[in-house]
Protein backbone atom coordinates (compact mmCIF):
# COMPACT_ATOMS: atom_id res chain seq x y z
CA UNK A 1 0.00 0.00 0.00
CA UNK A 2 2.81 2.43 0.89
CA UNK A 3 4.56 1.77 -2.45
CA UNK A 4 1.33 2.39 -4.34
CA UNK A 5 0.89 5.77 -2.66
CA UNK A 6 4.44 6.72 -3.63
CA UNK A 7 3.79 5.89 -7.29
CA UNK A 8 0.54 7.84 -7.28
CA UNK A 9 2.35 10.86 -5.83
CA UNK A 10 5.12 10.60 -8.43
CA UNK A 11 2.58 10.30 -11.24
CA UNK A 12 0.71 13.34 -9.94
CA UNK A 13 3.90 15.38 -9.87
CA UNK A 14 4.69 14.37 -13.45
CA UNK A 15 1.21 15.38 -14.64
CA UNK A 16 1.44 18.73 -12.87
CA UNK A 17 4.88 19.33 -14.39
CA UNK A 18 3.63 18.56 -17.89
CA UNK A 19 0.69 20.95 -17.45
CA UNK A 20 2.98 23.74 -16.27
CA UNK A 21 5.34 23.26 -19.22
CA UNK A 22 2.43 23.30 -21.71
CA UNK A 23 0.98 26.48 -20.17
CA UNK A 24 4.36 28.19 -20.17
CA UNK A 25 4.92 27.34 -23.85
CA UNK A 26 1.45 28.59 -24.75
CA UNK A 27 2.21 31.87 -23.00
CA UNK A 28 5.37 32.31 -25.08
CA UNK A 29 3.46 31.72 -28.31
CA UNK A 30 0.78 34.25 -27.38
CA UNK A 31 3.40 36.79 -26.41
CA UNK A 32 4.95 36.52 -29.87
CA UNK A 33 1.71 37.33 -31.66
CA UNK A 34 0.93 40.96 -32.48
CA UNK A 35 -2.00 42.41 -30.60
CA UNK A 36 -4.86 43.77 -32.74
CA UNK A 37 -3.99 47.34 -31.81
CA UNK A 38 -0.33 46.81 -32.72
CA UNK A 39 -1.01 45.81 -36.35
CA UNK A 40 0.61 48.17 -38.87
CA UNK A 41 -1.62 51.06 -39.91
CA UNK A 42 -2.41 51.64 -43.60
CA UNK A 43 0.34 53.58 -45.30
CA UNK A 44 -0.22 57.33 -45.44
CA UNK A 45 2.62 57.76 -47.90
CA UNK A 46 1.41 58.67 -51.39
CA UNK A 47 3.08 58.51 -54.79
CA UNK A 48 1.70 59.40 -58.20
CA UNK A 49 0.94 55.67 -58.60
CA UNK A 50 -0.96 55.24 -55.32
CA UNK A 51 -3.24 58.27 -55.11
CA UNK A 52 -6.73 57.50 -53.82
CA UNK A 53 -10.12 59.17 -53.96
CA UNK A 54 -10.17 62.16 -51.59
CA UNK A 55 -6.40 62.71 -51.60
CA UNK A 56 -5.04 66.22 -52.17
CA UNK A 57 -2.62 67.16 -54.95
CA UNK A 58 -0.97 70.52 -54.36
CA UNK A 59 0.38 72.13 -57.53
CA UNK A 60 1.22 75.75 -58.34
CA UNK A 61 -0.48 77.12 -55.24
CA UNK A 62 -3.77 75.23 -55.62
CA UNK A 63 -5.21 72.24 -53.77
CA UNK A 64 -6.70 69.69 -56.15
CA UNK A 65 -8.89 66.87 -54.82
CA UNK A 66 -8.69 63.42 -56.44
CA UNK A 67 -12.30 62.85 -57.48
CA UNK A 68 -11.80 59.98 -59.92
CA UNK A 69 -9.26 57.49 -61.20
CA UNK A 70 -8.97 55.70 -64.55
CA UNK A 71 -6.64 52.77 -65.19
CA UNK A 72 -5.91 52.10 -68.86
CA UNK A 73 -4.73 48.66 -70.01
CA UNK A 74 -3.59 48.24 -73.60
CA UNK A 75 -2.52 44.60 -73.90
CA UNK A 76 -0.68 44.63 -70.58
CA UNK A 77 0.74 48.15 -70.78
CA UNK A 78 -1.02 50.21 -68.11
CA UNK A 79 -1.18 53.88 -67.14
CA UNK A 80 -3.30 56.10 -64.93
CA UNK A 81 -5.38 59.24 -65.23
CA UNK A 82 -6.68 61.01 -62.14
CA UNK A 83 -9.51 63.51 -62.33
CA UNK A 84 -8.60 66.44 -60.08
CA UNK A 85 -10.99 69.19 -59.02
CA UNK A 86 -10.55 72.58 -57.37
CA UNK A 87 -13.91 74.34 -57.19
CA UNK A 88 -15.24 74.53 -60.75
CA UNK A 89 -11.87 73.73 -62.30
CA UNK A 90 -11.03 70.23 -63.57
CA UNK A 91 -7.61 68.92 -64.49
CA UNK A 92 -6.27 65.48 -65.40
CA UNK A 93 -3.07 64.02 -64.01
CA UNK A 94 -1.69 61.37 -66.35
CA UNK A 95 0.91 58.94 -65.01
CA UNK A 96 2.78 56.23 -66.89
CA UNK A 97 6.04 54.35 -66.56
CA UNK A 98 7.89 52.96 -69.55
CA UNK A 99 11.62 53.61 -69.55
CA UNK A 100 10.97 56.39 -67.05
CA UNK A 101 8.08 57.88 -65.11
CA UNK A 102 6.11 60.48 -67.07
CA UNK A 103 3.57 62.75 -65.40
CA UNK A 104 1.31 64.99 -67.49
CA UNK A 105 -0.81 67.93 -66.38
CA UNK A 106 -3.78 68.09 -68.77
CA UNK A 107 -6.89 70.22 -69.29
CA UNK A 108 -10.05 69.51 -71.29
CA UNK A 109 -10.60 71.73 -74.33
CA UNK A 110 -13.64 72.06 -76.59
CA UNK A 111 -12.39 74.46 -79.26
CA UNK A 112 -10.36 72.05 -81.41
CA UNK A 113 -12.32 70.47 -84.24
CA UNK A 114 -11.31 66.94 -85.15
CA UNK A 115 -13.30 65.12 -87.82
CA UNK A 116 -12.76 61.82 -89.53
CA UNK A 117 -9.68 59.75 -88.78
CA UNK A 118 -7.11 61.34 -86.44
CA UNK A 119 -4.61 63.23 -88.64
CA UNK A 120 -0.83 62.93 -88.54
CA UNK A 121 -0.61 66.42 -87.05
CA UNK A 122 -2.91 68.85 -85.21
CA UNK A 123 -2.43 72.56 -84.61
CA UNK A 124 -3.84 74.19 -81.49
CA UNK A 125 -3.14 77.76 -80.29
CA UNK A 126 -0.39 78.07 -82.88
CA UNK A 127 1.42 74.92 -81.73
CA UNK A 128 1.71 71.89 -84.03
CA UNK A 129 1.43 68.50 -82.38
CA UNK A 130 2.67 65.33 -84.10
CA UNK A 131 0.88 62.01 -83.80
CA UNK A 132 2.51 59.45 -81.52
CA UNK A 133 1.10 56.37 -79.82
CA UNK A 134 -2.44 55.16 -80.39
CA UNK A 135 -4.54 52.12 -79.58
CA UNK A 136 -7.52 50.82 -77.63
CA UNK A 137 -7.42 50.25 -73.87
CA UNK A 138 -9.65 48.45 -71.41
CA UNK A 139 -10.75 50.53 -68.47
CA UNK A 140 -10.92 50.23 -64.69
CA UNK A 141 -12.83 53.08 -63.10
CA UNK A 142 -13.16 54.65 -59.65
CA UNK A 143 -15.02 57.72 -58.44
CA UNK A 144 -16.31 60.59 -60.59
CA UNK A 145 -15.11 60.77 -64.19
CA UNK A 146 -17.47 63.15 -65.96
CA UNK A 147 -18.31 62.08 -69.50
CA UNK A 148 -15.59 59.44 -69.63
CA UNK A 149 -17.92 56.47 -69.59
CA UNK A 150 -17.33 53.09 -71.20
CA UNK A 151 -15.50 49.81 -70.81
CA UNK A 152 -12.94 50.66 -73.50
CA UNK A 153 -11.33 53.81 -74.83
CA UNK A 154 -9.64 54.48 -78.16
CA UNK A 155 -6.80 56.95 -77.72
CA UNK A 156 -4.40 58.93 -79.91
CA UNK A 157 -1.51 60.84 -78.34
CA UNK A 158 0.25 63.83 -79.88
CA UNK A 159 3.47 65.59 -78.89
CA UNK A 160 5.06 68.98 -79.53
CA UNK A 161 8.26 70.75 -78.58
CA UNK A 162 8.65 71.86 -74.99
CA UNK A 163 7.21 68.61 -73.56
CA UNK A 164 3.74 69.61 -74.71
CA UNK A 165 1.04 66.96 -75.04
CA UNK A 166 -2.33 66.68 -76.71
CA UNK A 167 -4.58 63.65 -76.39
CA UNK A 168 -7.70 62.40 -78.17
CA UNK A 169 -9.87 59.90 -76.29
CA UNK A 170 -12.90 58.31 -77.92
CA UNK A 171 -15.46 57.21 -75.33
CA UNK A 172 -18.32 55.47 -77.12
CA UNK A 173 -19.74 58.36 -79.19
CA UNK A 174 -17.89 61.10 -77.29
CA UNK A 175 -14.51 62.59 -78.18
CA UNK A 176 -12.59 64.12 -75.27
CA UNK A 177 -9.61 66.33 -76.14
CA UNK A 178 -7.05 67.35 -73.54
CA UNK A 179 -3.96 69.50 -73.85
CA UNK A 180 -1.11 70.04 -71.41
CA UNK A 181 2.52 69.35 -70.68
CA UNK A 182 4.91 67.09 -68.83
CA UNK A 183 5.77 68.03 -65.26
CA UNK A 184 8.22 66.75 -62.71
CA UNK A 185 6.68 64.47 -60.06
CA UNK A 186 8.67 66.40 -57.45
CA UNK A 187 6.67 69.54 -58.31
CA UNK A 188 3.60 67.94 -56.70
CA UNK A 189 2.82 67.73 -53.01
CA UNK A 190 0.67 64.65 -52.35
CA UNK A 191 -1.41 64.54 -49.16
CA UNK A 192 -3.59 61.61 -48.03
CA UNK A 193 -7.30 62.27 -47.66
CA UNK A 194 -10.09 60.40 -45.92
CA UNK A 195 -11.12 58.27 -48.90
CA UNK A 196 -14.21 60.33 -49.71
CA UNK A 197 -15.02 62.67 -52.58
CA UNK A 198 -15.37 66.36 -51.80
CA UNK A 199 -17.41 67.62 -54.76
CA UNK A 200 -20.89 66.54 -55.80
CA UNK A 201 -21.71 65.34 -59.30
SVG drawing of the C-alpha trace seen along z (x, -y; Angstrom):
<svg xmlns="http://www.w3.org/2000/svg" viewBox="-24 -81 38 83">
<polyline fill="none" stroke="black" stroke-width="0.4" points="0.0,0.0 2.8,-2.4 4.6,-1.8 1.3,-2.4 0.9,-5.8 4.4,-6.7 3.8,-5.9 0.5,-7.8 2.3,-10.9 5.1,-10.6 2.6,-10.3 0.7,-13.3 3.9,-15.4 4.7,-14.4 1.2,-15.4 1.4,-18.7 4.9,-19.3 3.6,-18.6 0.7,-21.0 3.0,-23.7 5.3,-23.3 2.4,-23.3 1.0,-26.5 4.4,-28.2 4.9,-27.3 1.5,-28.6 2.2,-31.9 5.4,-32.3 3.5,-31.7 0.8,-34.3 3.4,-36.8 5.0,-36.5 1.7,-37.3 0.9,-41.0 -2.0,-42.4 -4.9,-43.8 -4.0,-47.3 -0.3,-46.8 -1.0,-45.8 0.6,-48.2 -1.6,-51.1 -2.4,-51.6 0.3,-53.6 -0.2,-57.3 2.6,-57.8 1.4,-58.7 3.1,-58.5 1.7,-59.4 0.9,-55.7 -1.0,-55.2 -3.2,-58.3 -6.7,-57.5 -10.1,-59.2 -10.2,-62.2 -6.4,-62.7 -5.0,-66.2 -2.6,-67.2 -1.0,-70.5 0.4,-72.1 1.2,-75.8 -0.5,-77.1 -3.8,-75.2 -5.2,-72.2 -6.7,-69.7 -8.9,-66.9 -8.7,-63.4 -12.3,-62.9 -11.8,-60.0 -9.3,-57.5 -9.0,-55.7 -6.6,-52.8 -5.9,-52.1 -4.7,-48.7 -3.6,-48.2 -2.5,-44.6 -0.7,-44.6 0.7,-48.2 -1.0,-50.2 -1.2,-53.9 -3.3,-56.1 -5.4,-59.2 -6.7,-61.0 -9.5,-63.5 -8.6,-66.4 -11.0,-69.2 -10.6,-72.6 -13.9,-74.3 -15.2,-74.5 -11.9,-73.7 -11.0,-70.2 -7.6,-68.9 -6.3,-65.5 -3.1,-64.0 -1.7,-61.4 0.9,-58.9 2.8,-56.2 6.0,-54.4 7.9,-53.0 11.6,-53.6 11.0,-56.4 8.1,-57.9 6.1,-60.5 3.6,-62.8 1.3,-65.0 -0.8,-67.9 -3.8,-68.1 -6.9,-70.2 -10.0,-69.5 -10.6,-71.7 -13.6,-72.1 -12.4,-74.5 -10.4,-72.1 -12.3,-70.5 -11.3,-66.9 -13.3,-65.1 -12.8,-61.8 -9.7,-59.7 -7.1,-61.3 -4.6,-63.2 -0.8,-62.9 -0.6,-66.4 -2.9,-68.8 -2.4,-72.6 -3.8,-74.2 -3.1,-77.8 -0.4,-78.1 1.4,-74.9 1.7,-71.9 1.4,-68.5 2.7,-65.3 0.9,-62.0 2.5,-59.5 1.1,-56.4 -2.4,-55.2 -4.5,-52.1 -7.5,-50.8 -7.4,-50.3 -9.6,-48.5 -10.8,-50.5 -10.9,-50.2 -12.8,-53.1 -13.2,-54.7 -15.0,-57.7 -16.3,-60.6 -15.1,-60.8 -17.5,-63.2 -18.3,-62.1 -15.6,-59.4 -17.9,-56.5 -17.3,-53.1 -15.5,-49.8 -12.9,-50.7 -11.3,-53.8 -9.6,-54.5 -6.8,-56.9 -4.4,-58.9 -1.5,-60.8 0.2,-63.8 3.5,-65.6 5.1,-69.0 8.3,-70.8 8.7,-71.9 7.2,-68.6 3.7,-69.6 1.0,-67.0 -2.3,-66.7 -4.6,-63.7 -7.7,-62.4 -9.9,-59.9 -12.9,-58.3 -15.5,-57.2 -18.3,-55.5 -19.7,-58.4 -17.9,-61.1 -14.5,-62.6 -12.6,-64.1 -9.6,-66.3 -7.0,-67.3 -4.0,-69.5 -1.1,-70.0 2.5,-69.3 4.9,-67.1 5.8,-68.0 8.2,-66.7 6.7,-64.5 8.7,-66.4 6.7,-69.5 3.6,-67.9 2.8,-67.7 0.7,-64.6 -1.4,-64.5 -3.6,-61.6 -7.3,-62.3 -10.1,-60.4 -11.1,-58.3 -14.2,-60.3 -15.0,-62.7 -15.4,-66.4 -17.4,-67.6 -20.9,-66.5 -21.7,-65.3"/>
</svg>
